[in-house]
């Protein structure tokens, strides 16, 4: 979950990803993130998760329904 220690935050208790194997959200390079994004699309804390990943500059995995590449693109568009 990114570099350093992962800190638990309260919204994570409500995250749909808690019900699934974490490997779904961290596909190998070139692997599909489709299933992770489908799960995220129905998650009640998707926005909180995405904001968390953006603030922490998460470099791996699907967070808030977006891959690392998609998050980088979003940050570039916002600046």
mmCIF file as gemmi writes it, N, C-alpha and C atoms, coordinates in Angstrom:
data_model
loop_
_atom_site.group_PDB
_atom_site.id
_atom_site.type_symbol
_atom_site.label_atom_id
_atom_site.label_alt_id
_atom_site.label_comp_id
_atom_site.label_asym_id
_atom_site.label_entity_id
_atom_site.label_seq_id
_atom_site.pdbx_PDB_ins_code
_atom_site.Cartn_x
_atom_site.Cartn_y
_atom_site.Cartn_z
_atom_site.occupancy
_atom_site.B_iso_or_equiv
_atom_site.pdbx_formal_charge
_atom_site.auth_seq_id
_atom_site.auth_asym_id
_atom_site.pdbx_PDB_model_num
ATOM 1 N N . UNK Axp A 1 ? 0.825 -1.178 0 1 0 ? 1 A 1
ATOM 2 C CA . UNK Axp A 1 ? 0 0 0 1 0 ? 1 A 1
ATOM 3 C C . UNK Axp A 1 ? 0.872 1.245 0 1 0 ? 1 A 1
ATOM 4 N N . UNK Axp A 2 ? 1.58 1.457 -1.03 1 0 ? 2 A 1
ATOM 5 C CA . UNK Axp A 2 ? 2.436 2.623 -1.099 1 0 ? 2 A 1
ATOM 6 C C . UNK Axp A 2 ? 3.685 2.434 -0.272 1 0 ? 2 A 1
ATOM 7 N N . UNK Axp A 3 ? 4.477 3.453 -0.211 1 0 ? 3 A 1
ATOM 8 C CA . UNK Axp A 3 ? 5.717 3.379 0.542 1 0 ? 3 A 1
ATOM 9 C C . UNK Axp A 3 ? 5.461 3.748 1.989 1 0 ? 3 A 1
ATOM 10 N N . UNK Axp A 4 ? 6.226 3.182 2.885 1 0 ? 4 A 1
ATOM 11 C CA . UNK Axp A 4 ? 6.077 3.487 4.3 1 0 ? 4 A 1
ATOM 12 C C . UNK Axp A 4 ? 4.953 2.688 4.922 1 0 ? 4 A 1
ATOM 13 N N . UNK Axp A 5 ? 4.562 3.109 6.088 1 0 ? 5 A 1
ATOM 14 C CA . UNK Axp A 5 ? 3.538 2.415 6.857 1 0 ? 5 A 1
ATOM 15 C C . UNK Axp A 5 ? 2.159 2.864 6.402 1 0 ? 5 A 1
ATOM 16 N N . UNK Axp A 6 ? 1.267 1.898 6.246 1 0 ? 6 A 1
ATOM 17 C CA . UNK Axp A 6 ? -0.117 2.208 5.891 1 0 ? 6 A 1
ATOM 18 C C . UNK Axp A 6 ? -0.872 2.504 7.174 1 0 ? 6 A 1
ATOM 19 N N . UNK Axp A 7 ? -1.517 3.652 7.235 1 0 ? 7 A 1
ATOM 20 C CA . UNK Axp A 7 ? -2.277 4.045 8.416 1 0 ? 7 A 1
ATOM 21 C C . UNK Axp A 7 ? -3.756 3.803 8.172 1 0 ? 7 A 1
ATOM 22 N N . UNK Axp A 8 ? -4.403 3.138 9.126 1 0 ? 8 A 1
ATOM 23 C CA . UNK Axp A 8 ? -5.832 2.87 9.027 1 0 ? 8 A 1
ATOM 24 C C . UNK Axp A 8 ? -6.606 4.159 9.249 1 0 ? 8 A 1
ATOM 25 N N . UNK Axp A 9 ? -7.609 4.378 8.437 1 0 ? 9 A 1
ATOM 26 C CA . UNK Axp A 9 ? -8.495 5.526 8.61 1 0 ? 9 A 1
ATOM 27 C C . UNK Axp A 9 ? -9.932 5.002 8.69 1 0 ? 9 A 1
ATOM 28 N N . UNK Axp A 10 ? -10.806 5.684 9.443 1 0 ? 10 A 1
ATOM 29 C CA . UNK Axp A 10 ? -12.143 5.157 9.734 1 0 ? 10 A 1
ATOM 30 C C . UNK Axp A 10 ? -12.984 4.751 8.525 1 0 ? 10 A 1
ATOM 31 N N . UNK Axp A 11 ? -12.919 5.47 7.425 1 0 ? 11 A 1
ATOM 32 C CA . UNK Axp A 11 ? -13.75 5.117 6.277 1 0 ? 11 A 1
ATOM 33 C C . UNK Axp A 11 ? -13.424 3.731 5.735 1 0 ? 11 A 1
ATOM 34 N N . UNK Axp A 12 ? -12.234 3.228 6.012 1 0 ? 12 A 1
ATOM 35 C CA . UNK Axp A 12 ? -11.84 1.921 5.485 1 0 ? 12 A 1
ATOM 36 C C . UNK Axp A 12 ? -12.721 0.791 6.014 1 0 ? 12 A 1
ATOM 37 N N . UNK Axp A 13 ? -13.356 0.983 7.157 1 0 ? 13 A 1
ATOM 38 C CA . UNK Axp A 13 ? -14.283 -0.024 7.686 1 0 ? 13 A 1
ATOM 39 C C . UNK Axp A 13 ? -15.454 -0.266 6.738 1 0 ? 13 A 1
ATOM 40 N N . UNK Axp A 14 ? -15.817 0.742 5.959 1 0 ? 14 A 1
ATOM 41 C CA . UNK Axp A 14 ? -16.972 0.648 5.066 1 0 ? 14 A 1
ATOM 42 C C . UNK Axp A 14 ? -16.583 0.335 3.62 1 0 ? 14 A 1
ATOM 43 N N . UNK Axp A 15 ? -15.315 0.163 3.36 1 0 ? 15 A 1
ATOM 44 C CA . UNK Axp A 15 ? -14.839 -0.066 1.993 1 0 ? 15 A 1
ATOM 45 C C . UNK Axp A 15 ? -15.213 -1.469 1.506 1 0 ? 15 A 1
ATOM 46 N N . UNK Axp A 16 ? -15.742 -1.549 0.305 1 0 ? 16 A 1
ATOM 47 C CA . UNK Axp A 16 ? -16.126 -2.845 -0.269 1 0 ? 16 A 1
ATOM 48 C C . UNK Axp A 16 ? -14.921 -3.742 -0.494 1 0 ? 16 A 1
ATOM 49 N N . UNK Axp A 17 ? -13.758 -3.173 -0.72 1 0 ? 17 A 1
ATOM 50 C CA . UNK Axp A 17 ? -12.572 -3.986 -1.001 1 0 ? 17 A 1
ATOM 51 C C . UNK Axp A 17 ? -12.188 -4.884 0.172 1 0 ? 17 A 1
ATOM 52 N N . UNK Axp A 18 ? -12.654 -4.554 1.365 1 0 ? 18 A 1
ATOM 53 C CA . UNK Axp A 18 ? -12.342 -5.372 2.542 1 0 ? 18 A 1
ATOM 54 C C . UNK Axp A 18 ? -12.896 -6.787 2.399 1 0 ? 18 A 1
ATOM 55 N N . UNK Axp A 19 ? -13.871 -6.967 1.526 1 0 ? 19 A 1
ATOM 56 C CA . UNK Axp A 19 ? -14.516 -8.264 1.331 1 0 ? 19 A 1
ATOM 57 C C . UNK Axp A 19 ? -13.804 -9.118 0.278 1 0 ? 19 A 1
ATOM 58 N N . UNK Axp A 20 ? -12.741 -8.596 -0.322 1 0 ? 20 A 1
ATOM 59 C CA . UNK Axp A 20 ? -12.08 -9.267 -1.442 1 0 ? 20 A 1
ATOM 60 C C . UNK Axp A 20 ? -10.588 -9.454 -1.189 1 0 ? 20 A 1
ATOM 61 N N . UNK Axp A 21 ? -9.998 -10.328 -1.973 1 0 ? 21 A 1
ATOM 62 C CA . UNK Axp A 21 ? -8.558 -10.563 -1.922 1 0 ? 21 A 1
ATOM 63 C C . UNK Axp A 21 ? -7.837 -9.28 -2.36 1 0 ? 21 A 1
ATOM 64 N N . UNK Axp A 22 ? -6.919 -8.766 -1.549 1 0 ? 22 A 1
ATOM 65 C CA . UNK Axp A 22 ? -6.2 -7.525 -1.897 1 0 ? 22 A 1
ATOM 66 C C . UNK Axp A 22 ? -5.47 -7.596 -3.237 1 0 ? 22 A 1
ATOM 67 N N . UNK Axp A 23 ? -5.099 -8.795 -3.67 1 0 ? 23 A 1
ATOM 68 C CA . UNK Axp A 23 ? -4.368 -8.923 -4.934 1 0 ? 23 A 1
ATOM 69 C C . UNK Axp A 23 ? -5.184 -8.414 -6.12 1 0 ? 23 A 1
ATOM 70 N N . UNK Axp A 24 ? -6.507 -8.433 -5.995 1 0 ? 24 A 1
ATOM 71 C CA . UNK Axp A 24 ? -7.369 -7.913 -7.061 1 0 ? 24 A 1
ATOM 72 C C . UNK Axp A 24 ? -7.05 -6.441 -7.317 1 0 ? 24 A 1
ATOM 73 N N . UNK Axp A 25 ? -6.707 -5.72 -6.265 1 0 ? 25 A 1
ATOM 74 C CA . UNK Axp A 25 ? -6.495 -4.276 -6.351 1 0 ? 25 A 1
ATOM 75 C C . UNK Axp A 25 ? -5.045 -3.903 -6.651 1 0 ? 25 A 1
ATOM 76 N N . UNK Axp A 26 ? -4.188 -4.902 -6.712 1 0 ? 26 A 1
ATOM 77 C CA . UNK Axp A 26 ? -2.774 -4.682 -7.005 1 0 ? 26 A 1
ATOM 78 C C . UNK Axp A 26 ? -2.334 -5.664 -8.094 1 0 ? 26 A 1
ATOM 79 N N . UNK Axp A 27 ? -2.909 -5.523 -9.31 1 0 ? 27 A 1
ATOM 80 C CA . UNK Axp A 27 ? -2.561 -6.46 -10.383 1 0 ? 27 A 1
ATOM 81 C C . UNK Axp A 27 ? -1.099 -6.311 -10.795 1 0 ? 27 A 1
ATOM 82 N N . UNK Axp A 28 ? -0.552 -7.407 -11.284 1 0 ? 28 A 1
ATOM 83 C CA . UNK Axp A 28 ? 0.824 -7.361 -11.786 1 0 ? 28 A 1
ATOM 84 C C . UNK Axp A 28 ? 0.868 -6.438 -12.996 1 0 ? 28 A 1
ATOM 85 N N . UNK Axp A 29 ? 2.046 -5.931 -13.289 1 0 ? 29 A 1
ATOM 86 C CA . UNK Axp A 29 ? 2.214 -5.026 -14.43 1 0 ? 29 A 1
ATOM 87 C C . UNK Axp A 29 ? 1.638 -5.694 -15.68 1 0 ? 29 A 1
ATOM 88 N N . UNK Axp A 30 ? 0.766 -4.983 -16.355 1 0 ? 30 A 1
ATOM 89 C CA . UNK Axp A 30 ? 0.118 -5.513 -17.545 1 0 ? 30 A 1
ATOM 90 C C . UNK Axp A 30 ? -1.144 -6.304 -17.246 1 0 ? 30 A 1
ATOM 91 N N . UNK Axp A 31 ? -1.418 -6.562 -15.956 1 0 ? 31 A 1
ATOM 92 C CA . UNK Axp A 31 ? -2.617 -7.301 -15.564 1 0 ? 31 A 1
ATOM 93 C C . UNK Axp A 31 ? -3.848 -6.412 -15.601 1 0 ? 31 A 1
ATOM 94 N N . UNK Axp A 32 ? -4.995 -7.043 -15.54 1 0 ? 32 A 1
ATOM 95 C CA . UNK Axp A 32 ? -6.257 -6.307 -15.62 1 0 ? 32 A 1
ATOM 96 C C . UNK Axp A 32 ? -6.681 -5.752 -14.266 1 0 ? 32 A 1
ATOM 97 N N . UNK Axp A 33 ? -7.179 -4.536 -14.286 1 0 ? 33 A 1
ATOM 98 C CA . UNK Axp A 33 ? -7.724 -3.914 -13.078 1 0 ? 33 A 1
ATOM 99 C C . UNK Axp A 33 ? -9.248 -3.809 -13.173 1 0 ? 33 A 1
ATOM 100 N N . UNK Axp A 34 ? -9.82 -4.462 -14.174 1 0 ? 34 A 1
ATOM 101 C CA . UNK Axp A 34 ? -11.257 -4.37 -14.433 1 0 ? 34 A 1
ATOM 102 C C . UNK Axp A 34 ? -12.097 -4.79 -13.226 1 0 ? 34 A 1
ATOM 103 N N . UNK Axp A 35 ? -11.78 -5.924 -12.608 1 0 ? 35 A 1
ATOM 104 C CA . UNK Axp A 35 ? -12.571 -6.393 -11.468 1 0 ? 35 A 1
ATOM 105 C C . UNK Axp A 35 ? -12.478 -5.417 -10.296 1 0 ? 35 A 1
ATOM 106 N N . UNK Axp A 36 ? -11.284 -4.913 -10.023 1 0 ? 36 A 1
ATOM 107 C CA . UNK Axp A 36 ? -11.107 -3.946 -8.933 1 0 ? 36 A 1
ATOM 108 C C . UNK Axp A 36 ? -11.947 -2.698 -9.191 1 0 ? 36 A 1
ATOM 109 N N . UNK Axp A 37 ? -11.925 -2.21 -10.405 1 0 ? 37 A 1
ATOM 110 C CA . UNK Axp A 37 ? -12.68 -1.003 -10.74 1 0 ? 37 A 1
ATOM 111 C C . UNK Axp A 37 ? -14.185 -1.243 -10.642 1 0 ? 37 A 1
ATOM 112 N N . UNK Axp A 38 ? -14.629 -2.449 -10.98 1 0 ? 38 A 1
ATOM 113 C CA . UNK Axp A 38 ? -16.049 -2.793 -10.851 1 0 ? 38 A 1
ATOM 114 C C . UNK Axp A 38 ? -16.463 -2.756 -9.385 1 0 ? 38 A 1
ATOM 115 N N . UNK Axp A 39 ? -15.628 -3.31 -8.513 1 0 ? 39 A 1
ATOM 116 C CA . UNK Axp A 39 ? -15.906 -3.304 -7.075 1 0 ? 39 A 1
ATOM 117 C C . UNK Axp A 39 ? -15.916 -1.868 -6.557 1 0 ? 39 A 1
ATOM 118 N N . UNK Axp A 40 ? -14.934 -1.092 -6.952 1 0 ? 40 A 1
ATOM 119 C CA . UNK Axp A 40 ? -14.846 0.307 -6.517 1 0 ? 40 A 1
ATOM 120 C C . UNK Axp A 40 ? -16.06 1.118 -6.955 1 0 ? 40 A 1
ATOM 121 N N . UNK Axp A 41 ? -16.58 0.84 -8.136 1 0 ? 41 A 1
ATOM 122 C CA . UNK Axp A 41 ? -17.706 1.612 -8.664 1 0 ? 41 A 1
ATOM 123 C C . UNK Axp A 41 ? -18.927 1.534 -7.756 1 0 ? 41 A 1
ATOM 124 N N . UNK Axp A 42 ? -19.047 0.454 -6.99 1 0 ? 42 A 1
ATOM 125 C CA . UNK Axp A 42 ? -20.196 0.264 -6.1 1 0 ? 42 A 1
ATOM 126 C C . UNK Axp A 42 ? -19.86 0.57 -4.645 1 0 ? 42 A 1
ATOM 127 N N . UNK Axp A 43 ? -18.672 1.082 -4.387 1 0 ? 43 A 1
ATOM 128 C CA . UNK Axp A 43 ? -18.21 1.298 -3.013 1 0 ? 43 A 1
ATOM 129 C C . UNK Axp A 43 ? -18.721 2.63 -2.452 1 0 ? 43 A 1
ATOM 130 N N . UNK Axp A 44 ? -19.254 2.61 -1.227 1 0 ? 44 A 1
ATOM 131 C CA . UNK Axp A 44 ? -19.775 3.846 -0.632 1 0 ? 44 A 1
ATOM 132 C C . UNK Axp A 44 ? -18.691 4.848 -0.23 1 0 ? 44 A 1
ATOM 133 N N . UNK Axp A 45 ? -17.438 4.423 -0.185 1 0 ? 45 A 1
ATOM 134 C CA . UNK Axp A 45 ? -16.358 5.335 0.223 1 0 ? 45 A 1
ATOM 135 C C . UNK Axp A 45 ? -15.335 5.544 -0.899 1 0 ? 45 A 1
ATOM 136 N N . UNK Axp A 46 ? -15.784 5.371 -2.137 1 0 ? 46 A 1
ATOM 137 C CA . UNK Axp A 46 ? -14.879 5.49 -3.286 1 0 ? 46 A 1
ATOM 138 C C . UNK Axp A 46 ? -14.18 6.848 -3.33 1 0 ? 46 A 1
ATOM 139 N N . UNK Axp A 47 ? -14.906 7.924 -3.085 1 0 ? 47 A 1
ATOM 140 C CA . UNK Axp A 47 ? -14.317 9.27 -3.146 1 0 ? 47 A 1
ATOM 141 C C . UNK Axp A 47 ? -13.294 9.456 -2.029 1 0 ? 47 A 1
ATOM 142 N N . UNK Axp A 48 ? -13.618 9.009 -0.817 1 0 ? 48 A 1
ATOM 143 C CA . UNK Axp A 48 ? -12.67 9.109 0.298 1 0 ? 48 A 1
ATOM 144 C C . UNK Axp A 48 ? -11.395 8.332 -0.014 1 0 ? 48 A 1
ATOM 145 N N . UNK Axp A 49 ? -11.567 7.157 -0.608 1 0 ? 49 A 1
ATOM 146 C CA . UNK Axp A 49 ? -10.428 6.311 -0.971 1 0 ? 49 A 1
ATOM 147 C C . UNK Axp A 49 ? -9.551 6.996 -2.022 1 0 ? 49 A 1
ATOM 148 N N . UNK Axp A 50 ? -10.18 7.544 -3.044 1 0 ? 50 A 1
ATOM 149 C CA . UNK Axp A 50 ? -9.425 8.235 -4.087 1 0 ? 50 A 1
ATOM 150 C C . UNK Axp A 50 ? -8.684 9.435 -3.517 1 0 ? 50 A 1
ATOM 151 N N . UNK Axp A 51 ? -9.35 10.228 -2.7 1 0 ? 51 A 1
ATOM 152 C CA . UNK Axp A 51 ? -8.693 11.385 -2.08 1 0 ? 51 A 1
ATOM 153 C C . UNK Axp A 51 ? -7.515 10.956 -1.219 1 0 ? 51 A 1
ATOM 154 N N . UNK Axp A 52 ? -7.677 9.874 -0.483 1 0 ? 52 A 1
ATOM 155 C CA . UNK Axp A 52 ? -6.599 9.334 0.352 1 0 ? 52 A 1
ATOM 156 C C . UNK Axp A 52 ? -5.387 8.983 -0.518 1 0 ? 52 A 1
ATOM 157 N N . UNK Axp A 53 ? -5.636 8.279 -1.612 1 0 ? 53 A 1
ATOM 158 C CA . UNK Axp A 53 ? -4.546 7.876 -2.505 1 0 ? 53 A 1
ATOM 159 C C . UNK Axp A 53 ? -3.861 9.085 -3.131 1 0 ? 53 A 1
ATOM 160 N N . UNK Axp A 54 ? -4.639 10.085 -3.504 1 0 ? 54 A 1
ATOM 161 C CA . UNK Axp A 54 ? -4.054 11.287 -4.102 1 0 ? 54 A 1
ATOM 162 C C . UNK Axp A 54 ? -3.206 12.053 -3.09 1 0 ? 54 A 1
ATOM 163 N N . UNK Axp A 55 ? -3.705 12.187 -1.869 1 0 ? 55 A 1
ATOM 164 C CA . UNK Axp A 55 ? -2.948 12.906 -0.827 1 0 ? 55 A 1
ATOM 165 C C . UNK Axp A 55 ? -1.655 12.179 -0.475 1 0 ? 55 A 1
ATOM 166 N N . UNK Axp A 56 ? -1.69 10.859 -0.45 1 0 ? 56 A 1
ATOM 167 C CA . UNK Axp A 56 ? -0.517 10.074 -0.061 1 0 ? 56 A 1
ATOM 168 C C . UNK Axp A 56 ? 0.376 9.723 -1.249 1 0 ? 56 A 1
ATOM 169 N N . UNK Axp A 57 ? -0.022 10.153 -2.43 1 0 ? 57 A 1
ATOM 170 C CA . UNK Axp A 57 ? 0.735 9.851 -3.644 1 0 ? 57 A 1
ATOM 171 C C . UNK Axp A 57 ? 0.976 8.345 -3.782 1 0 ? 57 A 1
ATOM 172 N N . UNK Axp A 58 ? -0.104 7.563 -3.604 1 0 ? 58 A 1
ATOM 173 C CA . UNK Axp A 58 ? -0.011 6.103 -3.742 1 0 ? 58 A 1
ATOM 174 C C . UNK Axp A 58 ? 0.438 5.767 -5.151 1 0 ? 58 A 1
ATOM 175 N N . UNK Axp A 59 ? 1.449 4.946 -5.263 1 0 ? 59 A 1
ATOM 176 C CA . UNK Axp A 59 ? 2.031 4.64 -6.569 1 0 ? 59 A 1
ATOM 177 C C . UNK Axp A 59 ? 1.646 3.276 -7.102 1 0 ? 59 A 1
ATOM 178 N N . UNK Axp A 60 ? 0.923 2.502 -6.319 1 0 ? 60 A 1
ATOM 179 C CA . UNK Axp A 60 ? 0.571 1.146 -6.735 1 0 ? 60 A 1
ATOM 180 C C . UNK Axp A 60 ? -0.894 0.878 -6.461 1 0 ? 60 A 1
ATOM 181 N N . UNK Axp A 61 ? -1.483 0.082 -7.3 1 0 ? 61 A 1
ATOM 182 C CA . UNK Axp A 61 ? -2.822 -0.413 -7.049 1 0 ? 61 A 1
ATOM 183 C C . UNK Axp A 61 ? -3.947 0.492 -7.508 1 0 ? 61 A 1
ATOM 184 N N . UNK Axp A 62 ? -5.144 -0.059 -7.385 1 0 ? 62 A 1
ATOM 185 C CA . UNK Axp A 62 ? -6.372 0.661 -7.71 1 0 ? 62 A 1
ATOM 186 C C . UNK Axp A 62 ? -6.922 1.227 -6.418 1 0 ? 62 A 1
ATOM 187 N N . UNK Axp A 63 ? -7.118 2.51 -6.393 1 0 ? 63 A 1
ATOM 188 C CA . UNK Axp A 63 ? -7.673 3.228 -5.231 1 0 ? 63 A 1
ATOM 189 C C . UNK Axp A 63 ? -8.801 4.105 -5.748 1 0 ? 63 A 1
ATOM 190 N N . UNK Axp A 64 ? -9.967 4.01 -5.135 1 0 ? 64 A 1
ATOM 191 C CA . UNK Axp A 64 ? -11.09 4.85 -5.553 1 0 ? 64 A 1
ATOM 192 C C . UNK Axp A 64 ? -11.484 4.638 -7.003 1 0 ? 64 A 1
ATOM 193 N N . UNK Axp A 65 ? -11.217 3.453 -7.514 1 0 ? 65 A 1
ATOM 194 C CA . UNK Axp A 65 ? -11.597 3.129 -8.886 1 0 ? 65 A 1
ATOM 195 C C . UNK Axp A 65 ? -10.629 3.595 -9.951 1 0 ? 65 A 1
ATOM 196 N N . UNK Axp A 66 ? -9.457 4.083 -9.542 1 0 ? 66 A 1
ATOM 197 C CA . UNK Axp A 66 ? -8.484 4.578 -10.518 1 0 ? 66 A 1
ATOM 198 C C . UNK Axp A 66 ? -7.125 3.902 -10.332 1 0 ? 66 A 1
ATOM 199 N N . UNK Axp A 67 ? -6.493 3.6 -11.463 1 0 ? 67 A 1
ATOM 200 C CA . UNK Axp A 67 ? -5.138 3.049 -11.439 1 0 ? 67 A 1
ATOM 201 C C . UNK Axp A 67 ? -4.134 4.16 -11.136 1 0 ? 67 A 1
ATOM 202 N N . UNK Axp A 68 ? -2.913 3.772 -10.899 1 0 ? 68 A 1
ATOM 203 C CA . UNK Axp A 68 ? -1.86 4.763 -10.624 1 0 ? 68 A 1
ATOM 204 C C . UNK Axp A 68 ? -1.709 5.714 -11.81 1 0 ? 68 A 1
ATOM 205 N N . UNK Axp A 69 ? -1.74 5.19 -13.004 1 0 ? 69 A 1
ATOM 206 C CA . UNK Axp A 69 ? -1.615 6.018 -14.213 1 0 ? 69 A 1
ATOM 207 C C . UNK Axp A 69 ? -2.774 7.013 -14.303 1 0 ? 69 A 1
ATOM 208 N N . UNK Axp A 70 ? -3.984 6.544 -14.022 1 0 ? 70 A 1
ATOM 209 C CA . UNK Axp A 70 ? -5.149 7.437 -14.071 1 0 ? 70 A 1
ATOM 210 C C . UNK Axp A 70 ? -5.068 8.515 -12.996 1 0 ? 70 A 1
ATOM 211 N N . UNK Axp A 71 ? -4.561 8.155 -11.823 1 0 ? 71 A 1
ATOM 212 C CA . UNK Axp A 71 ? -4.405 9.158 -10.754 1 0 ? 71 A 1
ATOM 213 C C . UNK Axp A 71 ? -3.355 10.197 -11.131 1 0 ? 71 A 1
ATOM 214 N N . UNK Axp A 72 ? -2.267 9.766 -11.741 1 0 ? 72 A 1
ATOM 215 C CA . UNK Axp A 72 ? -1.237 10.714 -12.195 1 0 ? 72 A 1
ATOM 216 C C . UNK Axp A 72 ? -1.822 11.696 -13.196 1 0 ? 72 A 1
ATOM 217 N N . UNK Axp A 73 ? -2.597 11.181 -14.142 1 0 ? 73 A 1
ATOM 218 C CA . UNK Axp A 73 ? -3.229 12.028 -15.158 1 0 ? 73 A 1
ATOM 219 C C . UNK Axp A 73 ? -4.182 13.028 -14.499 1 0 ? 73 A 1
ATOM 220 N N . UNK Axp A 74 ? -4.963 12.561 -13.532 1 0 ? 74 A 1
ATOM 221 C CA . UNK Axp A 74 ? -5.892 13.434 -12.812 1 0 ? 74 A 1
ATOM 222 C C . UNK Axp A 74 ? -5.144 14.554 -12.091 1 0 ? 74 A 1
ATOM 223 N N . UNK Axp A 75 ? -4.03 14.213 -11.444 1 0 ? 75 A 1
ATOM 224 C CA . UNK Axp A 75 ? -3.242 15.232 -10.736 1 0 ? 75 A 1
ATOM 225 C C . UNK Axp A 75 ? -2.668 16.262 -11.706 1 0 ? 75 A 1
ATOM 226 N N . UNK Axp A 76 ? -2.212 15.805 -12.87 1 0 ? 76 A 1
ATOM 227 C CA . UNK Axp A 76 ? -1.678 16.74 -13.873 1 0 ? 76 A 1
ATOM 228 C C . UNK Axp A 76 ? -2.762 17.688 -14.361 1 0 ? 76 A 1
ATOM 229 N N . UNK Axp A 77 ? -3.956 17.158 -14.59 1 0 ? 77 A 1
ATOM 230 C CA . UNK Axp A 77 ? -5.065 17.99 -15.066 1 0 ? 77 A 1
ATOM 231 C C . UNK Axp A 77 ? -5.478 19.009 -14.01 1 0 ? 77 A 1
ATOM 232 N N . UNK Axp A 78 ? -5.355 18.644 -12.744 1 0 ? 78 A 1
ATOM 233 C CA . UNK Axp A 78 ? -5.772 19.527 -11.65 1 0 ? 78 A 1
ATOM 234 C C . UNK Axp A 78 ? -4.76 20.637 -11.377 1 0 ? 78 A 1
ATOM 235 N N . UNK Axp A 79 ? -3.525 20.451 -11.829 1 0 ? 79 A 1
ATOM 236 C CA . UNK Axp A 79 ? -2.51 21.479 -11.522 1 0 ? 79 A 1
ATOM 237 C C . UNK Axp A 79 ? -2.317 22.457 -12.652 1 0 ? 79 A 1
